[in-house]
Amino acid sequence: MARIIVTPDEQRDVVLLDERVYPVHLENQLSQLQVIERLTWAVQDAEATGKSSDTPGPRVPSEV
């Protein structure tokens, strides 16, 4: 099992993504794209926290 954690550099107490990833999550293209989408959102939100004082709210995954 692996774990993905995304935090902005400036605010280490803010966690924007904390997700356990199992091999089953990478077995098909749709699941892979969903993991990458959530990771992309978290990285973008981490970057945005460095540009503003407000922490972005959590994103809601799109419906499949």
Secondary structure, DSSP 8 states (H G I E B T S, - for coil): -EEEEE--SS-TT--SEEEEE-GGGGSSHHHHHHHHHHHHHHHHHHHHHTTSSS----------
